[in-house]
Amino acid sequence: MKELKTSKKVKERVKIDLLLSNIQRKFDLSADELIELFKEEEKEMSLPISIFTKETGMLESASLYLKDELKLSFNEISRLLKRDYKTIWTSYNMAKKKMKHK
Protein backbone atom coordinates (compact mmCIF):
# COMPACT_ATOMS: atom_id res chain seq x y z
CA MET A 1 0.00 0.00 0.00
CA LYS A 2 2.84 2.39 0.88
CA GLU A 3 4.47 1.68 -2.49
CA LEU A 4 1.23 2.63 -4.26
CA LYS A 5 1.10 5.96 -2.41
CA THR A 6 4.73 6.67 -3.23
CA SER A 7 4.15 5.83 -6.87
CA LYS A 8 1.17 8.19 -6.98
CA LYS A 9 3.24 10.97 -5.38
CA VAL A 10 6.02 10.44 -7.92
CA LYS A 11 3.56 10.64 -10.82
CA GLU A 12 2.02 13.83 -9.38
CA ARG A 13 5.48 15.35 -8.94
CA VAL A 14 6.38 14.54 -12.54
CA LYS A 15 3.16 16.22 -13.73
CA ILE A 16 3.90 19.32 -11.65
CA ASP A 17 7.48 19.48 -12.91
CA LEU A 18 6.26 19.18 -16.50
CA LEU A 19 3.67 21.91 -15.98
CA LEU A 20 6.22 24.27 -14.43
CA SER A 21 8.70 23.54 -17.21
CA ASN A 22 6.05 24.36 -19.83
CA ILE A 23 5.14 27.62 -18.09
CA GLN A 24 8.79 28.56 -17.79
CA ARG A 25 9.41 27.88 -21.47
CA LYS A 26 6.20 29.50 -22.76
CA PHE A 27 6.75 32.75 -20.86
CA ASP A 28 10.56 32.71 -21.14
CA LEU A 29 11.09 32.81 -17.38
CA SER A 30 14.18 31.97 -15.40
CA ALA A 31 13.84 29.55 -12.48
CA ASP A 32 14.08 32.48 -10.05
CA GLU A 33 11.34 34.40 -11.87
CA LEU A 34 9.10 31.36 -11.78
CA ILE A 35 9.66 30.94 -8.05
CA GLU A 36 8.84 34.63 -7.48
CA LEU A 37 5.48 34.14 -9.19
CA PHE A 38 4.49 31.53 -6.64
CA LYS A 39 5.62 33.36 -3.55
CA GLU A 40 2.76 34.70 -1.52
CA GLU A 41 3.08 38.43 -1.35
CA GLU A 42 2.45 39.85 2.08
CA LYS A 43 0.24 42.88 1.90
CA GLU A 44 -0.44 45.36 4.58
CA MET A 45 -4.03 45.98 5.35
CA SER A 46 -5.46 48.75 7.41
CA LEU A 47 -8.78 48.84 9.15
CA PRO A 48 -10.81 52.04 9.55
CA ILE A 49 -10.81 53.26 13.13
CA SER A 50 -14.56 53.81 12.90
CA ILE A 51 -15.21 50.04 13.09
CA PHE A 52 -14.04 49.89 16.71
CA THR A 53 -16.74 50.45 19.29
CA LYS A 54 -17.13 50.25 23.05
CA GLU A 55 -19.60 47.40 22.63
CA THR A 56 -17.26 45.03 20.82
CA GLY A 57 -13.69 43.92 21.38
CA MET A 58 -10.96 44.60 18.88
CA LEU A 59 -10.97 41.10 17.37
CA GLU A 60 -14.77 41.10 17.23
CA SER A 61 -14.80 44.45 15.41
CA ALA A 62 -12.09 43.37 12.98
CA SER A 63 -13.80 40.04 12.29
CA LEU A 64 -17.14 41.71 11.70
CA TYR A 65 -15.68 44.29 9.33
CA LEU A 66 -13.57 41.82 7.35
CA LYS A 67 -16.45 39.37 7.00
CA ASP A 68 -19.36 41.72 6.34
CA GLU A 69 -17.71 44.63 4.55
CA LEU A 70 -14.78 43.03 2.73
CA LYS A 71 -16.59 39.71 2.21
CA LEU A 72 -13.61 37.61 3.34
CA SER A 73 -14.11 34.02 4.44
CA PHE A 74 -13.39 32.92 8.01
CA ASN A 75 -10.37 31.04 6.66
CA GLU A 76 -9.00 34.15 4.96
CA ILE A 77 -9.58 36.23 8.08
CA SER A 78 -7.89 33.66 10.31
CA ARG A 79 -4.81 33.62 8.06
CA LEU A 80 -4.72 37.40 7.82
CA LEU A 81 -5.03 37.95 11.57
CA LYS A 82 -2.94 34.88 12.45
CA ARG A 83 -5.67 33.47 14.66
CA ASP A 84 -7.38 30.10 14.78
CA TYR A 85 -10.41 29.68 12.51
CA LYS A 86 -12.65 28.87 15.50
CA THR A 87 -11.52 32.02 17.31
CA ILE A 88 -12.47 34.17 14.32
CA TRP A 89 -15.82 32.42 13.95
CA THR A 90 -16.57 32.91 17.66
CA SER A 91 -15.49 36.56 17.63
CA TYR A 92 -17.63 37.27 14.57
CA ASN A 93 -20.71 35.66 16.08
CA MET A 94 -20.22 37.43 19.42
CA ALA A 95 -19.96 40.75 17.59
CA LYS A 96 -23.13 40.00 15.62
CA LYS A 97 -25.02 39.30 18.86
CA LYS A 98 -23.72 42.45 20.51
CA MET A 99 -24.60 44.61 17.50
CA LYS A 100 -28.08 43.08 17.40
CA HIS A 101 -28.71 44.19 20.99
CA LYS A 102 -27.35 47.68 20.34
N, CA, C and O atoms as a Tinker XYZ file with bonds, in Angstrom:
   408  protein
     1  N      0.827000   -1.198000    0.000000    73     2
     2  CA     0.000000    0.000000    0.000000    64     1     3
     3  C      0.868000    1.256000    0.000000    63     2     4     5
     4  O      0.575000    2.217000   -0.712000    81     3
     5  N      1.945000    1.247000    0.807000    73     3     6
     6  CA     2.845000    2.390000    0.881000    64     5     7
     7  C      3.504000    2.637000   -0.476000    63     6     8     9
     8  O      3.702000    3.785000   -0.874000    81     7
     9  N      3.842000    1.557000   -1.184000    73     7    10
    10  CA     4.474000    1.675000   -2.491000    64     9    11
    11  C      3.520000    2.345000   -3.481000    63    10    12    13
    12  O      3.953000    3.129000   -4.325000    81    11
    13  N      2.237000    2.041000   -3.380000    73    11    14
    14  CA     1.228000    2.630000   -4.256000    64    13    15
    15  C      1.133000    4.136000   -4.010000    63    14    16    17
    16  O      1.039000    4.916000   -4.958000    81    15
    17  N      1.159000    4.545000   -2.738000    73    15    18
    18  CA     1.102000    5.962000   -2.409000    64    17    19
    19  C      2.335000    6.684000   -2.920000    63    18    20    21
    20  O      2.236000    7.785000   -3.460000    81    19
    21  N      3.481000    6.076000   -2.753000    73    19    22
    22  CA     4.734000    6.672000   -3.227000    64    21    23
    23  C      4.706000    6.817000   -4.736000    63    22    24    25
    24  O      5.112000    7.849000   -5.272000    81    23
    25  N      4.234000    5.797000   -5.420000    73    23    26
    26  CA     4.149000    5.830000   -6.873000    64    25    27
    27  C      3.227000    6.958000   -7.330000    63    26    28    29
    28  O      3.527000    7.656000   -8.299000    81    27
    29  N      2.125000    7.132000   -6.641000    73    27    30
    30  CA     1.171000    8.191000   -6.984000    64    29    31
    31  C      1.812000    9.562000   -6.764000    63    30    32    33
    32  O      1.638000   10.471000   -7.576000    81    31
    33  N      2.554000    9.708000   -5.665000    73    31    34
    34  CA     3.236000   10.965000   -5.381000    64    33    35
    35  C      4.271000   11.278000   -6.447000    63    34    36    37
    36  O      4.412000   12.428000   -6.864000    81    35
    37  N      4.994000   10.256000   -6.888000    73    35    38
    38  CA     6.018000   10.444000   -7.920000    64    37    39
    39  C      5.362000   10.903000   -9.220000    63    38    40    41
    40  O      5.851000   11.823000   -9.875000    81    39
    41  N      4.264000   10.266000   -9.588000    73    39    42
    42  CA     3.556000   10.643000  -10.817000    64    41    43
    43  C      3.042000   12.081000  -10.728000    63    42    44    45
    44  O      3.128000   12.833000  -11.698000    81    43
    45  N      2.508000   12.462000   -9.564000    73    43    46
    46  CA     2.019000   13.830000   -9.382000    64    45    47
    47  C      3.162000   14.826000   -9.473000    63    46    48    49
    48  O      3.010000   15.901000  -10.054000    81    47
    49  N      4.303000   14.472000   -8.903000    73    47    50
    50  CA     5.477000   15.350000   -8.937000    64    49    51
    51  C      5.969000   15.541000  -10.367000    63    50    52    53
    52  O      6.359000   16.643000  -10.754000    81    51
    53  N      5.949000   14.464000  -11.148000    73    51    54
    54  CA     6.375000   14.540000  -12.542000    64    53    55
    55  C      5.441000   15.465000  -13.316000    63    54    56    57
    56  O      5.898000   16.261000  -14.136000    81    55
    57  N      4.132000   15.364000  -13.062000    73    55    58
    58  CA     3.161000   16.223000  -13.732000    64    57    59
    59  C      3.390000   17.694000  -13.369000    63    58    60    61
    60  O      3.321000   18.571000  -14.230000    81    59
    61  N      3.658000   17.951000  -12.100000    73    59    62
    62  CA     3.900000   19.321000  -11.646000    64    61    63
    63  C      5.171000   19.867000  -12.286000    63    62    64    65
    64  O      5.194000   21.002000  -12.762000    81    63
    65  N      6.223000   19.060000  -12.297000    73    63    66
    66  CA     7.484000   19.482000  -12.914000    64    65    67
    67  C      7.289000   19.794000  -14.399000    63    66    68    69
    68  O      7.832000   20.774000  -14.907000    81    67
    69  N      6.529000   18.974000  -15.076000    73    67    70
    70  CA     6.262000   19.185000  -16.498000    64    69    71
    71  C      5.475000   20.476000  -16.714000    63    70    72    73
    72  O      5.780000   21.254000  -17.618000    81    71
    73  N      4.479000   20.692000  -15.891000    73    71    74
    74  CA     3.675000   21.907000  -15.981000    64    73    75
    75  C      4.533000   23.154000  -15.764000    63    74    76    77
    76  O      4.454000   24.115000  -16.530000    81    75
    77  N      5.351000   23.125000  -14.715000    73    75    78
    78  CA     6.221000   24.270000  -14.425000    64    77    79
    79  C      7.231000   24.501000  -15.546000    63    78    80    81
    80  O      7.529000   25.644000  -15.894000    81    79
    81  N      7.747000   23.430000  -16.101000    73    79    82
    82  CA     8.695000   23.535000  -17.205000    64    81    83
    83  C      8.031000   24.180000  -18.424000    63    82    84    85
    84  O      8.631000   25.021000  -19.093000    81    83
    85  N      6.798000   23.782000  -18.704000    73    83    86
    86  CA     6.052000   24.362000  -19.835000    64    85    87
    87  C      5.767000   25.846000  -19.611000    63    86    88    89
    88  O      5.885000   26.649000  -20.537000    81    87
    89  N      5.397000   26.206000  -18.404000    73    87    90
    90  CA     5.139000   27.619000  -18.085000    64    89    91
    91  C      6.419000   28.427000  -18.243000    63    90    92    93
    92  O      6.422000   29.512000  -18.824000    81    91
    93  N      7.492000   27.881000  -17.719000    73    91    94
    94  CA     8.789000   28.557000  -17.789000    64    93    95
    95  C      9.204000   28.787000  -19.244000    63    94    96    97
    96  O      9.678000   29.867000  -19.598000    81    95
    97  N      9.025000   27.788000  -20.063000    73    95    98
    98  CA     9.410000   27.881000  -21.472000    64    97    99
    99  C      8.472000   28.826000  -22.235000    63    98   100   101
   100  O      8.934000   29.663000  -23.011000    81    99
   101  N      7.179000   28.697000  -22.017000    73    99   102
   102  CA     6.199000   29.503000  -22.756000    64   101   103
   103  C      6.373000   30.994000  -22.488000    63   102   104   105
   104  O      6.260000   31.814000  -23.399000    81   103
   105  N      6.650000   31.341000  -21.226000    73   103   106
   106  CA     6.753000   32.753000  -20.865000    64   105   107
   107  C      8.200000   33.227000  -20.735000    63   106   108   109
   108  O      8.458000   34.334000  -20.261000    81   107
   109  N      9.134000   32.386000  -21.159000    73   107   110
   110  CA    10.559000   32.715000  -21.144000    64   109   111
   111  C     10.994000   33.241000  -19.776000    63   110   112   113
   112  O     11.520000   34.348000  -19.659000    81   111
   113  N     10.763000   32.431000  -18.751000    73   111   114
   114  CA    11.091000   32.808000  -17.380000    64   113   115
   115  C     12.296000   32.029000  -16.874000    63   114   116   117
   116  O     12.484000   30.860000  -17.211000    81   115
   117  N     13.094000   32.683000  -16.072000    73   115   118
   118  CA    14.182000   31.967000  -15.397000    64   117   119
   119  C     13.572000   31.202000  -14.223000    63   118   120   121
   120  O     12.417000   31.433000  -13.864000    81   119
   121  N     14.322000   30.316000  -13.642000    73   119   122
   122  CA    13.835000   29.553000  -12.484000    64   121   123
   123  C     13.490000   30.499000  -11.334000    63   122   124   125
   124  O     12.477000   30.321000  -10.657000    81   123
   125  N     14.341000   31.508000  -11.118000    73   123   126
   126  CA    14.079000   32.479000  -10.047000    64   125   127
   127  C     12.799000   33.275000  -10.296000    63   126   128   129
   128  O     12.037000   33.535000   -9.366000    81   127
   129  N     12.568000   33.656000  -11.535000    73   127   130
   130  CA    11.344000   34.404000  -11.872000    64   129   131
   131  C     10.107000   33.544000  -11.648000    63   130   132   133
   132  O      9.080000   34.031000  -11.176000    81   131
   133  N     10.211000   32.283000  -11.984000    73   131   134
   134  CA     9.096000   31.358000  -11.782000    64   133   135
   135  C      8.787000   31.205000  -10.294000    63   134   136   137
   136  O      7.626000   31.208000   -9.885000    81   135
   137  N      9.837000   31.074000   -9.497000    73   135   138
   138  CA     9.659000   30.944000   -8.047000    64   137   139
   139  C      8.997000   32.191000   -7.483000    63   138   140   141
   140  O      8.113000   32.090000   -6.632000    81   139
   141  N      9.410000   33.363000   -7.944000    73   139   142
   142  CA     8.839000   34.631000   -7.475000    64   141   143
   143  C      7.331000   34.706000   -7.743000    63   142   144   145
   144  O      6.578000   35.272000   -6.950000    81   143
   145  N      6.908000   34.134000   -8.859000    73   143   146
   146  CA     5.480000   34.141000   -9.193000    64   145   147
   147  C      4.640000   33.394000   -8.172000    63   146   148   149
   148  O      3.481000   33.736000   -7.936000    81   147
   149  N      5.234000   32.371000   -7.569000    73   147   150
   150  CA     4.491000   31.534000   -6.642000    64   149   151
   151  C      4.628000   31.941000   -5.188000    63   150   152   153
   152  O      3.955000   31.386000   -4.320000    81   151
   153  N      5.482000   32.892000   -4.920000    73   151   154
   154  CA     5.615000   33.363000   -3.548000    64   153   155
   155  C      4.388000   34.179000   -3.186000    63   154   156   157
   156  O      3.896000   34.993000   -3.969000    81   155
   157  N      3.914000   33.937000   -1.984000    73   155   158
   158  CA     2.761000   34.697000   -1.523000    64   157   159
   159  C      3.241000   36.062000   -1.067000    63   158   160   161
   160  O      4.089000   36.183000   -0.183000    81   159
   161  N      2.689000   37.066000   -1.680000    73   159   162
   162  CA     3.079000   38.426000   -1.347000    64   161   163
   163  C      2.327000   38.880000   -0.107000    63   162   164   165
   164  O      1.099000   38.818000   -0.049000    81   163
   165  N      3.080000   39.335000    0.876000    73   163   166
   166  CA     2.445000   39.854000    2.079000    64   165   167
   167  C      2.022000   41.281000    1.819000    63   166   168   169
   168  O      2.809000   42.111000    1.364000    81   167
   169  N      0.779000   41.548000    2.112000    73   167   170
   170  CA     0.242000   42.877000    1.904000    64   169   171
   171  C     -0.180000   43.444000    3.242000    63   170   172   173
   172  O     -0.686000   42.738000    4.115000    81   171
   173  N      0.038000   44.709000    3.374000    73   171   174
   174  CA    -0.438000   45.364000    4.583000    64   173   175
   175  C     -1.888000   45.735000    4.372000    63   174   176   177
   176  O     -2.301000   46.124000    3.280000    81   175
   177  N     -2.636000   45.607000    5.423000    73   175   178
   178  CA    -4.034000   45.982000    5.355000    64   177   179
   179  C     -4.313000   46.884000    6.541000    63   178   180   181
   180  O     -3.821000   46.658000    7.646000    81   179
   181  N     -5.089000   47.882000    6.297000    73   179   182
   182  CA    -5.461000   48.747000    7.411000    64   181   183
   183  C     -6.970000   48.677000    7.597000    63   182   184   185
   184  O     -7.731000   48.462000    6.654000    81   183
   185  N     -7.363000   48.860000    8.818000    73   183   186
   186  CA    -8.783000   48.845000    9.151000    64   185   187
   187  C     -9.188000   50.258000    9.561000    63   186   188   189
   188  O     -8.431000   50.939000   10.253000    81   187
   189  N    -10.360000   50.700000    9.146000    73   187   190
   190  CA   -10.808000   52.035000    9.552000    64   189   191
   191  C    -11.063000   52.081000   11.057000    63   190   192   193
   192  O    -11.632000   51.147000   11.623000    81   191
   193  N    -10.654000   53.135000   11.682000    73   191   194
   194  CA   -10.808000   53.262000   13.134000    64   193   195
   195  C    -12.283000   53.295000   13.529000    63   194   196   197
   196  O    -12.637000   52.959000   14.659000    81   195
   197  N    -13.124000   53.694000   12.612000    73   195   198
   198  CA   -14.556000   53.810000   12.897000    64   197   199
   199  C    -15.238000   52.468000   13.180000    63   198   200   201
   200  O    -16.354000   52.448000   13.700000    81   199
   201  N    -14.593000   51.353000   12.849000    73   199   202
   202  CA   -15.215000   50.041000   13.094000    64   201   203
   203  C    -15.133000   49.637000   14.559000    63   202   204   205
   204  O    -15.877000   48.761000   15.002000    81   203
   205  N    -14.239000   50.263000   15.314000    73   203   206
   206  CA   -14.040000   49.887000   16.708000    64   205   207
   207  C    -15.024000   50.645000   17.599000    63   206   208   209
   208  O    -15.130000   51.871000   17.555000    81   207
   209  N    -15.737000   49.861000   18.409000    73   207   210
   210  CA   -16.743000   50.451000   19.292000    64   209   211
   211  C    -16.506000   50.002000   20.726000    63   210   212   213
   212  O    -15.705000   49.105000   20.988000    81   211
   213  N    -17.208000   50.634000   21.639000    73   211   214
   214  CA   -17.132000   50.245000   23.048000    64   213   215
   215  C    -17.838000   48.919000   23.289000    63   214   216   217
   216  O    -17.507000   48.191000   24.225000    81   215
   217  N    -18.797000   48.614000   22.452000    73   215   218
   218  CA   -19.598000   47.401000   22.633000    64   217   219
   219  C    -18.862000   46.119000   22.254000    63   218   220   221
   220  O    -19.123000   45.055000   22.816000    81   219
   221  N    -17.945000   46.228000   21.303000    73   219   222
   222  CA   -17.261000   45.027000   20.820000    64   221   223
   223  C    -15.757000   45.127000   21.063000    63   222   224   225
   224  O    -15.185000   46.216000   21.099000    81   223
   225  N    -15.144000   43.976000   21.226000    73   223   226
   226  CA   -13.694000   43.916000   21.382000    64   225   227
   227  C    -13.008000   44.149000   20.051000    63   226   228   229
   228  O    -13.650000   44.180000   19.001000    81   227
   229  N    -11.705000   44.312000   20.107000    73   227   230
   230  CA   -10.956000   44.601000   18.878000    64   229   231
   231  C    -11.060000   43.476000   17.850000    63   230   232   233
   232  O    -11.284000   43.734000   16.668000    81   231
   233  N    -10.897000   42.234000   18.296000    73   231   234
   234  CA   -10.971000   41.105000   17.374000    64   233   235
   235  C    -12.383000   40.930000   16.832000    63   234   236   237
   236  O    -12.570000   40.572000   15.668000    81   235
   237  N    -13.378000   41.184000   17.683000    73   235   238
   238  CA   -14.769000   41.103000   17.232000    64   237   239
   239  C    -15.043000   42.144000   16.151000    63   238   240   241
   240  O    -15.651000   41.839000   15.125000    81   239
   241  N    -14.591000   43.371000   16.388000    73   239   242
   242  CA   -14.799000   44.445000   15.413000    64   241   243
   243  C    -14.098000   44.146000   14.096000    63   242   244   245
   244  O    -14.671000   44.325000   13.021000    81   243
   245  N    -12.861000   43.690000   14.190000    73   243   246
   246  CA   -12.092000   43.374000   12.982000    64   245   247
   247  C    -12.743000   42.225000   12.214000    63   246   248   249
   248  O    -12.863000   42.281000   10.990000    81   247
   249  N    -13.162000   41.188000   12.931000    73   247   250
   250  CA   -13.801000   40.036000   12.287000    64   249   251
   251  C    -15.088000   40.445000   11.581000    63   250   252   253
   252  O    -15.352000   40.035000   10.450000    81   251
   253  N    -15.869000   41.245000   12.256000    73   251   254
   254  CA   -17.143000   41.713000   11.700000    64   253   255
   255  C    -16.906000   42.528000   10.429000    63   254   256   257
   256  O    -17.575000   42.317000    9.417000    81   255
   257  N    -15.971000   43.440000   10.484000    73   255   258
   258  CA   -15.675000   44.292000    9.330000    64   257   259
   259  C    -15.141000   43.468000    8.158000    63   258   260   261
   260  O    -15.608000   43.618000    7.029000    81   259
   261  N    -14.174000   42.609000    8.422000    73   259   262
   262  CA   -13.568000   41.822000    7.350000    64   261   263
   263  C    -14.558000   40.859000    6.710000    63   262   264   265
   264  O    -14.507000   40.614000    5.505000    81   263
   265  N    -15.452000   40.319000    7.516000    73   263   266
   266  CA   -16.449000   39.365000    6.995000    64   265   267
   267  C    -17.578000   40.078000    6.256000    63   266   268   269
   268  O    -17.906000   39.729000    5.122000    81   267
   269  N    -18.165000   41.075000    6.906000    73   267   270
   270  CA   -19.359000   41.716000    6.339000    64   269   271
   271  C    -19.049000   42.768000    5.271000    63   270   272   273
   272  O    -19.755000   42.859000    4.267000    81   271
   273  N    -18.017000   43.547000    5.481000    73   271   274
   274  CA   -17.714000   44.628000    4.552000    64   273   275
   275  C    -16.783000   44.200000    3.417000    63   274   276   277
   276  O    -17.012000   44.544000    2.258000    81   275
   277  N    -15.742000   43.453000    3.752000    73   275   278
   278  CA   -14.778000   43.032000    2.729000    64   277   279
   279  C    -15.094000   41.667000    2.142000    63   278   280   281
   280  O    -14.446000   41.219000    1.197000    81   279
   281  N    -16.110000   41.004000    2.720000    73   279   282
   282  CA   -16.593000   39.707000    2.209000    64   281   283
   283  C    -15.509000   38.622000    2.197000    63   282   284   285
   284  O    -15.466000   37.786000    1.295000    81   283
   285  N    -14.633000   38.647000    3.212000    73   283   286
   286  CA   -13.613000   37.609000    3.336000    64   285   287
   287  C    -14.203000   36.396000    4.040000    63   286   288   289
   288  O    -15.139000   36.530000    4.828000    81   287
   289  N    -13.673000   35.235000    3.765000    73   287   290
   290  CA   -14.111000   34.017000    4.442000    64   289   291
   291  C    -13.458000   33.950000    5.817000    63   290   292   293
   292  O    -12.483000   34.654000    6.081000    81   291
   293  N    -13.995000   33.103000    6.692000    73   291   294
   294  CA   -13.387000   32.924000    8.008000    64   293   295
   295  C    -11.954000   32.411000    7.877000    63   294   296   297
   296  O    -11.079000   32.791000    8.656000    81   295
   297  N    -11.721000   31.553000    6.896000    73   295   298
   298  CA   -10.369000   31.036000    6.661000    64   297   299
   299  C     -9.410000   32.163000    6.281000    63   298   300   301
   300  O     -8.296000   32.241000    6.798000    81   299
   301  N     -9.851000   33.030000    5.376000    73   299   302
   302  CA    -9.003000   34.149000    4.960000    64   301   303
   303  C     -8.715000   35.089000    6.130000    63   302   304   305
   304  O     -7.591000   35.558000    6.303000    81   303
   305  N     -9.739000   35.352000    6.921000    73   303   306
   306  CA    -9.580000   36.233000    8.079000    64   305   307
   307  C     -8.623000   35.611000    9.084000    63   306   308   309
   308  O     -7.765000   36.302000    9.633000    81   307
   309  N     -8.761000   34.325000    9.327000    73   307   310
   310  CA    -7.893000   33.664000   10.306000    64   309   311
   311  C     -6.433000   33.696000    9.862000    63   310   312   313
   312  O     -5.539000   33.870000   10.690000    81   311
   313  N     -6.184000   33.530000    8.564000    73   311   314
   314  CA    -4.815000   33.619000    8.060000    64   313   315
   315  C     -4.279000   35.051000    8.155000    63   314   316   317
   316  O     -3.130000   35.273000    8.536000    81   315
   317  N     -5.115000   35.994000    7.809000    73   315   318
   318  CA    -4.720000   37.399000    7.819000    64   317   319
   319  C     -4.384000   37.889000    9.228000    63   318   320   321
   320  O     -3.398000   38.597000    9.431000    81   319
   321  N     -5.212000   37.504000   10.194000    73   319   322
   322  CA    -5.028000   37.949000   11.572000    64   321   323
   323  C     -4.182000   36.983000   12.398000    63   322   324   325
   324  O     -3.918000   37.217000   13.577000    81   323
   325  N     -3.765000   35.899000   11.759000    73   323   326
   326  CA    -2.945000   34.879000   12.447000    64   325   327
   327  C     -3.616000   34.380000   13.723000    63   326   328   329
   328  O     -3.013000   34.322000   14.794000    81   327
   329  N     -4.877000   34.026000   13.566000    73   327   330
   330  CA    -5.666000   33.468000   14.656000    64   329   331
   331  C     -6.321000   32.184000   14.167000    63   330   332   333
   332  O     -6.463000   31.964000   12.965000    81   331
   333  N     -6.713000   31.350000   15.106000    73   331   334
   334  CA    -7.384000   30.105000   14.780000    64   333   335
   335  C     -8.751000   30.394000   14.149000    63   334   336   337
   336  O     -9.434000   31.350000   14.518000    81   335
   337  N     -9.124000   29.556000   13.202000    73   335   338
   338  CA   -10.410000   29.682000   12.507000    64   337   339
   339  C    -11.569000   29.771000   13.500000    63   338   340   341
   340  O    -12.457000   30.610000   13.348000    81   339
   341  N    -11.559000   28.912000   14.510000    73   339   342
   342  CA   -12.654000   28.872000   15.500000    64   341   343
   343  C    -12.722000   30.168000   16.299000    63   342   344   345
   344  O    -13.807000   30.628000   16.654000    81   343
   345  N    -11.569000   30.751000   16.579000    73   343   346
   346  CA   -11.525000   32.018000   17.313000    64   345   347
   347  C    -12.170000   33.125000   16.488000    63   346   348   349
   348  O    -12.925000   33.939000   17.020000    81   347
   349  N    -11.879000   33.156000   15.205000    73   347   350
   350  CA   -12.466000   34.166000   14.324000    64   349   351
   351  C    -13.975000   33.966000   14.229000    63   350   352   353
   352  O    -14.742000   34.925000   14.317000    81   351
   353  N    -14.395000   32.723000   14.049000    73   351   354
   354  CA   -15.825000   32.423000   13.949000    64   353   355
   355  C    -16.541000   32.866000   15.224000    63   354   356   357
   356  O    -17.596000   33.497000   15.157000    81   355
   357  N    -15.976000   32.540000   16.376000    73   355   358
   358  CA   -16.572000   32.906000   17.660000    64   357   359
   359  C    -16.620000   34.420000   17.821000    63   358   360   361
   360  O    -17.645000   34.965000   18.231000    81   359
   361  N    -15.536000   35.098000   17.508000    73   359   362
   362  CA   -15.490000   36.558000   17.625000    64   361   363
   363  C    -16.531000   37.215000   16.732000    63   362   364   365
   364  O    -17.216000   38.149000   17.151000    81   363
   365  N    -16.648000   36.734000   15.519000    73   363   366
   366  CA   -17.627000   37.271000   14.573000    64   365   367
   367  C    -19.050000   37.105000   15.115000    63   366   368   369
   368  O    -19.842000   38.048000   15.100000    81   367
   369  N    -19.360000   35.914000   15.586000    73   367   370
   370  CA   -20.714000   35.657000   16.084000    64   369   371
   371  C    -21.021000   36.429000   17.364000    63   370   372   373
   372  O    -22.157000   36.857000   17.570000    81   371
   373  N    -20.026000   36.609000   18.219000    73   371   374
   374  CA   -20.222000   37.427000   19.418000    64   373   375
   375  C    -20.497000   38.879000   19.029000    63   374   376   377
   376  O    -21.365000   39.529000   19.611000    81   375
   377  N    -19.762000   39.379000   18.054000    73   375   378
   378  CA   -19.962000   40.754000   17.589000    64   377   379
   379  C    -21.351000   40.920000   16.990000    63   378   380   381
   380  O    -22.016000   41.929000   17.228000    81   379
   381  N    -21.789000   39.943000   16.220000    73   379   382
   382  CA   -23.131000   39.997000   15.618000    64   381   383
   383  C    -24.199000   40.093000   16.702000    63   382   384   385
   384  O    -25.133000   40.888000   16.590000    81   383
   385  N    -24.061000   39.279000   17.756000    73   383   386
   386  CA   -25.023000   39.300000   18.860000    64   385   387
   387  C    -25.017000   40.651000   19.561000    63   386   388   389
   388  O    -26.071000   41.211000   19.861000    81   387
   389  N    -23.824000   41.167000   19.818000    73   387   390
   390  CA   -23.716000   42.451000   20.505000    64   389   391
   391  C    -24.299000   43.583000   19.678000    63   390   392   393
   392  O    -24.944000   44.477000   20.225000    81   391
   393  N    -24.085000   43.558000   18.379000    73   391   394
   394  CA   -24.603000   44.615000   17.497000    64   393   395
   395  C    -26.115000   44.512000   17.372000    63   394   396   397
   396  O    -26.797000   45.521000   17.189000    81   395
   397  N    -26.639000   43.301000   17.470000    73   395   398
   398  CA   -28.077000   43.079000   17.401000    64   397   399
   399  C    -28.779000   43.731000   18.592000    63   398   400   401
   400  O    -29.864000   44.298000   18.454000    81   399
   401  N    -28.141000   43.642000   19.767000    73   399   402
   402  CA   -28.711000   44.194000   20.986000    64   401   403
   403  C    -28.520000   45.702000   21.095000    63   402   404   405
   404  O    -29.159000   46.348000   21.925000    81   403
   405  N    -27.667000   46.255000   20.283000    73   403   406
   406  CA   -27.352000   47.685000   20.339000    64   405   407
   407  C    -28.483000   48.547000   19.937000    63   406   408
   408  O    -28.356000   49.772000   19.938000    81   407
